[in-house]
Amino acid sequence: MTDEPLHEEIETYNSKLAELVGSSLGKYVLVKGPEVVGVYDTYADALKIGYERFKLQPFMVKQVAPAERVQCFTRELDLKCRQYILT
């Protein structure tokens, strides 16, 4: 067991990923602990059901995709925007 938030939910999602990609690609999965609670057409639907069932307990809603989309965030808010021109 780990203190990482949603560790069990992430493991559950990863273990069921091949099955989910085959049946629910692009949909949103609701995961609580070791259980895939349901698959929904929209993020809002999955989130709504999650809050109705689990209130403020941790749960995870994730879009079913074969690979993670990498997102980059930074805390350095004073970065200058750079434009590179290829010649």
N, C-alpha and C positions, 0 to 999 in steps of 0.2 A: 504494500500500500504506500502511496506517496501523498504528500501534501499539495501537489500540483492541482490547481483547479481543473475540473472536468477531465482528469486523467483517465478515469474509468470509461467515461463517455467517448473519449477520443479512441481508446483501445477498442471499444465495442464497434464504433463506426469503421475503423480500419479493418477489423476482422470480418465485417459484413460487406465491405466495399465491393468486391467482385459481384456478389449477388445483387447488391443495390444498383450497380452500374448496368447490369443486365436487365433489370426490371423497372428501374425508376430514374434513369439518367435525366438530370436537369430538374428533378423535383426536390422537395425539401424534406429531410428526415428529422424526426424528433427522437432524441435519445436521452434516456434517463438511466444511469448506472449501466447494468449489463443488458438492458432491454432496448430494442428499437420499438418505440411506442407506436409510431405511425409514419406514413409518407403522405405528403400534402403537395398540392399544386403550387401554393404560394408560401413565401416566407411568413407573411402575416397570419395565414391560417395555422401554420405549425406553431408559431409563437403564441397565438391566442390559446390554442389547446394546451400548450405547455404551461402557461400561467394559470389556466383554469384547473388543471390537474395537480400541478406541483407548487402553486403559489410562489413563494420566494425561495424555494429550494432550488439548488443548481440543476439545470438541464441544458441540453445542447440542441440547437437547430442548425443544420448545415445543408447546403445544396450538394446533391449527389453529383460528383464529377470524378473522372478517372485520374486526374492530376490536380494538385493544388495550384491555385493562381497566386503567384507571388505578388505581395503588396509591400510597398516600401513607405515607411513613415520616418520622420525625423523630428527631433525636438529643437533643432537649430532653426529658429524662425527668421533669423536675420540673413539668411543665405541670399546672395544675389543670383538672379536668374541669368544664366549664361546661354548665349546663342552661338552655336558653332556653324560657320559657313564653310562648306567644302569647296575648294577651288581646284 
